[in-house]
Amino acid sequence: MLELDKDACVGCQMCVKVCPHAVFAMREKKASIAHADRCIECGACRLNCRYDAIKVTKGVGCLTIIIRQDILKMKPEKCTCCRD
């Protein structure tokens, strides 16, 4: 799961630059989560945010649900990151 603290964000754009799947976009001079469903929980954004504005909780996002359902054939779960 990906969380962004807009109050802590200073608009440095580092998350936009380092995210391999273009999850973030700049809106009103601050980062925003534009495509949460693209997040693979790699943590590059969190590791590069000097202001601790990003939290990545691994194992609970869209990628984990896809792996569990499609690859491991586990019971379907409701996705909370992309609202499906």
N, CA, C and O of each residue as an XYZ file, in Angstrom:
336
protein
N       0.845     -1.168      0.000
C       0.000      0.000      0.000
C       0.891      1.232      0.000
O       1.921      1.272      0.672
N       0.489      2.206     -0.743
C       1.254      3.432     -0.926
C       0.503      4.597     -0.299
O      -0.684      4.793     -0.559
N       1.200      5.368      0.526
C       0.588      6.532      1.164
C       1.494      7.740      0.989
O       2.718      7.627      1.055
N       0.888      8.886      0.766
C       1.627     10.129      0.578
C       1.108     11.177      1.555
O      -0.087     11.473      1.588
N       2.013     11.732      2.343
C       1.671     12.791      3.292
C       1.871     14.128      2.582
O       2.996     14.614      2.462
N       0.780     14.712      2.117
C       0.868     15.961      1.345
C       1.442     17.112      2.164
O       2.065     18.017      1.609
N       1.239     17.084      3.468
C       1.789     18.146      4.318
C       3.307     18.060      4.398
O       3.985     19.084      4.475
N       3.843     16.841      4.379
C       5.295     16.652      4.459
C       5.977     16.852      3.107
O       7.170     17.148      3.053
N       5.227     16.693      2.021
C       5.785     16.842      0.671
C       6.170     18.298      0.413
O       5.393     19.219      0.665
N       7.396     18.483     -0.097
C       7.867     19.831     -0.431
C       7.901     20.066     -1.943
O       8.274     21.149     -2.396
N       7.513     19.059     -2.720
C       7.471     19.216     -4.168
C       8.806     19.064     -4.867
O       9.014     19.654     -5.927
N       9.716     18.287     -4.301
C      11.050     18.122     -4.893
C      11.037     17.277     -6.173
O      12.001     17.303     -6.938
N       9.967     16.539     -6.409
C       9.768     15.702     -7.598
C      10.625     14.439     -7.633
O      10.648     13.746     -8.650
N      11.317     14.130     -6.565
C      12.173     12.949     -6.571
C      11.355     11.674     -6.793
O      11.790     10.788     -7.529
N      10.194     11.568     -6.176
C       9.365     10.372     -6.350
C       8.928     10.218     -7.807
O       8.874      9.105     -8.330
N       8.621     11.327     -8.451
C       8.227     11.309     -9.861
C       9.383     10.790    -10.713
O       9.172     10.013    -11.645
N      10.585     11.215    -10.398
C      11.771     10.838    -11.171
C      12.178      9.384    -10.980
O      12.591      8.732    -11.940
N      12.071      8.859     -9.757
C      12.606      7.520     -9.484
C      11.596      6.392     -9.641
O      11.991      5.230     -9.724
N      10.316      6.699     -9.684
C       9.311      5.634     -9.786
C       9.383      4.975    -11.165
O       9.237      5.652    -12.183
N       9.609      3.647    -11.203
C       9.740      2.964    -12.491
C       8.421      2.778    -13.243
O       8.424      2.368    -14.403
N       7.303      3.075    -12.594
C       6.008      2.855    -13.240
C       5.118      4.092    -13.282
O       3.903      3.982    -13.450
N       5.715      5.258    -13.131
C       4.996      6.537    -13.247
C       3.738      6.598    -12.380
O       2.662      6.976    -12.845
N       3.895      6.224    -11.127
C       2.785      6.250    -10.180
C       2.454      7.681     -9.758
O       1.293      8.011     -9.519
N       3.477      8.523     -9.668
C       3.307      9.880     -9.152
C       3.195     10.916    -10.263
O       3.701     10.729    -11.369
N       2.523     12.008     -9.939
C       2.436     13.174    -10.819
C       2.480     14.409     -9.927
O       2.179     14.345     -8.735
N       2.857     15.517    -10.519
C       2.884     16.776     -9.775
C       1.563     17.507     -9.994
O       1.105     17.667    -11.125
N       0.965     17.943     -8.895
C      -0.268     18.729     -8.940
C      -0.153     19.839     -7.908
O       0.105     19.582     -6.732
N      -0.340     21.042     -8.345
C      -0.258     22.209     -7.462
C       1.066     22.252     -6.691
O       1.095     22.518     -5.490
N       2.152     21.985     -7.408
C       3.524     22.048     -6.887
C       3.847     21.017     -5.814
O       4.814     21.174     -5.069
N       3.031     19.955     -5.734
C       3.297     18.860     -4.800
C       3.045     17.544     -5.515
O       2.317     17.489     -6.505
N       3.656     16.486     -4.999
C       3.445     15.163     -5.578
C       2.047     14.668     -5.234
O       1.479     15.018     -4.199
N       1.514     13.854     -6.120
C       0.244     13.186     -5.853
C       0.330     11.781     -6.426
O       1.103     11.521     -7.349
N      -0.458     10.890     -5.879
C      -0.505      9.519     -6.386
C      -1.516      9.512     -7.524
O      -2.724      9.582     -7.301
N      -1.004      9.427     -8.741
C      -1.852      9.495     -9.927
C      -2.326      8.122    -10.384
O      -3.423      7.991    -10.928
N      -1.500      7.095    -10.164
C      -1.816      5.751    -10.650
C      -1.411      4.709     -9.605
O      -0.426      3.995     -9.794
N      -2.153      4.618     -8.520
C      -1.831      3.682     -7.438
C      -1.802      2.237     -7.926
O      -1.046      1.419     -7.401
N      -2.613      1.923     -8.920
C      -2.673      0.558     -9.432
C      -1.387      0.132    -10.133
O      -1.179     -1.063    -10.347
N      -0.534      1.061    -10.490
C       0.740      0.731    -11.147
C       1.854      0.405    -10.151
O       2.899     -0.117    -10.541
N       1.641      0.705     -8.880
C       2.686      0.548     -7.861
C       3.054     -0.924     -7.674
O       2.182     -1.772     -7.485
N       4.356     -1.216     -7.730
C       4.836     -2.581     -7.516
C       5.494     -2.733     -6.146
O       6.149     -3.739     -5.872
N       5.317     -1.735     -5.295
C       5.811     -1.759     -3.918
C       7.327     -1.935     -3.841
O       7.828     -2.590     -2.927
N       8.055     -1.359     -4.788
C       9.516     -1.500     -4.793
C      10.183     -0.624     -3.740
O      11.284     -0.929     -3.280
N       9.517      0.463     -3.358
C      10.041      1.338     -2.323
C      11.021      2.398     -2.794
O      11.576      3.122     -1.967
N      11.250      2.514     -4.094
C      12.192      3.520     -4.608
C      11.762      4.930     -4.213
O      12.603      5.766     -3.881
N      10.490      5.188     -4.246
C       9.985      6.516     -3.880
C      10.273      6.824     -2.414
O      10.745      7.910     -2.079
N       9.988      5.872     -1.557
C      10.214      6.068     -0.122
C      11.687      6.248      0.190
O      12.057      7.119      0.978
N      12.522      5.437     -0.419
C      13.962      5.513     -0.163
C      14.569      6.832     -0.622
O      15.571      7.281     -0.064
N      13.980      7.449     -1.622
C      14.522      8.691     -2.169
C      13.834      9.950     -1.662
O      14.232     11.057     -2.025
N      12.819      9.802     -0.837
C      12.131     10.972     -0.283
C      12.847     11.414      0.991
O      12.801     10.727      2.011
N      13.499     12.553      0.921
C      14.254     13.085      2.063
C      13.351     13.649      3.152
O      13.817     13.964      4.247
N      12.076     13.774      2.861
C      11.151     14.435      3.781
C      10.167     13.466      4.437
O       9.217     13.890      5.096
N      10.396     12.172      4.256
C       9.536     11.123      4.839
C       8.054     11.341      4.534
O       7.196     11.132      5.390
N       7.773     11.757      3.320
C       6.390     12.013      2.925
C       5.708     10.780      2.343
O       4.502     10.794      2.098
N       6.480      9.708      2.121
C       5.935      8.526      1.464
C       6.093      7.306      2.355
O       7.136      7.091      2.973
N       5.030      6.515      2.403
C       5.059      5.255      3.150
C       4.652      4.138      2.192
O       3.647      4.247      1.490
N       5.437      3.070      2.168
C       5.125      1.907      1.345
C       5.021      0.702      2.272
O       5.998      0.317      2.913
N       3.841      0.116      2.337
C       3.635     -1.089      3.131
C       3.608     -2.258      2.161
O       2.651     -2.429      1.407
N       4.650     -3.049      2.184
C       4.762     -4.146      1.226
C       3.831     -5.299      1.586
O       3.562     -5.574      2.756
N       3.355     -5.956      0.544
C       2.535     -7.144      0.723
C       1.045     -6.900      0.871
O       0.302     -7.831      1.181
N       0.589     -5.672      0.657
C      -0.840     -5.396      0.800
C      -1.430     -4.645     -0.398
O      -2.620     -4.330     -0.394
N      -0.633     -4.358     -1.405
C      -1.096     -3.577     -2.548
C      -1.594     -4.417     -3.703
O      -1.756     -5.633     -3.599
N      -1.834     -3.728     -4.814
C      -2.372     -4.370     -6.017
C      -1.494     -5.503     -6.527
O      -2.003     -6.559     -6.902
N      -0.180     -5.296     -6.544
C       0.713     -6.328     -7.060
C       0.591     -7.613     -6.258
O       0.555     -8.700     -6.836
N       0.527     -7.509     -4.957
C       0.396     -8.688     -4.104
C      -0.904     -9.425     -4.392
O      -0.921    -10.654     -4.455
N      -1.982     -8.688     -4.567
C      -3.271     -9.314     -4.865
C      -3.221    -10.036     -6.206
O      -3.738    -11.147     -6.330
N      -2.608     -9.420     -7.201
C      -2.484    -10.053     -8.518
C      -1.673    -11.338     -8.419
O      -2.059    -12.359     -8.989
N      -0.566    -11.298     -7.709
C       0.268    -12.497     -7.544
C      -0.516    -13.599     -6.849
O      -0.507    -14.748     -7.292
N      -1.184    -13.257     -5.778
C      -1.937    -14.268     -5.022
C      -3.059    -14.878     -5.849
O      -3.250    -16.094     -5.833
N      -3.800    -14.050     -6.567
C      -4.941    -14.542     -7.332
C      -4.535    -15.252     -8.610
O      -4.971    -16.375     -8.862
N      -3.708    -14.609     -9.416
C      -3.409    -15.122    -10.747
C      -2.302    -16.163    -10.785
O      -2.369    -17.111    -11.568
N      -1.298    -15.999     -9.958
C      -0.169    -16.924    -10.002
C      -0.319    -18.042     -8.977
O      -0.132    -19.215     -9.299
N      -0.652    -17.680     -7.753
C      -0.753    -18.676     -6.686
C      -2.144    -19.290     -6.579
O      -2.347    -20.236     -5.817
N      -3.098    -18.763     -7.332
C      -4.481    -19.257     -7.366
C      -5.122    -19.264     -5.978
O      -5.844    -20.192     -5.614
N      -4.845    -18.218     -5.222
C      -5.428    -18.083     -3.895
C      -6.786    -17.396     -3.999
O      -7.137    -16.836     -5.038
N      -7.530    -17.446     -2.924
C      -8.859    -16.839     -2.865
C      -8.797    -15.352     -3.240
O      -7.925    -14.631     -2.756
N      -9.711    -14.892     -4.096
C      -9.712    -13.483     -4.501
C      -9.868    -12.542     -3.310
O     -10.571    -12.837     -2.344
N      -9.199    -11.418     -3.410
C      -9.277    -10.385     -2.384
C      -9.787     -9.108     -3.019
O      -9.711     -8.927     -4.235
N     -10.300     -8.237     -2.192
C     -10.730     -6.929     -2.679
C      -9.525     -6.004     -2.685
O      -8.815     -5.887     -1.685
N      -9.301     -5.355     -3.801
C      -8.188     -4.428     -3.942
C      -8.561     -3.092     -3.310
O      -9.600     -2.517     -3.636
N      -7.717     -2.598     -2.410
C      -8.001     -1.317     -1.770
C      -7.194     -0.177     -2.379
O      -7.496      0.991     -2.134
N      -6.178     -0.496     -3.165
C      -5.343      0.584     -3.695
C      -5.925      1.199     -4.957
O      -5.744      2.393     -5.195
N      -6.610      0.424     -5.759
C      -7.173      0.995     -6.986
C      -8.698      0.977     -6.971
O      -9.337      1.271     -7.982
N      -9.266      0.638     -5.847
C     -10.711      0.681     -5.613
C     -11.508     -0.317     -6.449
O     -12.686     -0.087     -6.723
N     -10.880     -1.428     -6.861
C     -11.611     -2.475     -7.606
C     -12.172     -3.514     -6.659
O     -12.814     -4.468     -7.099
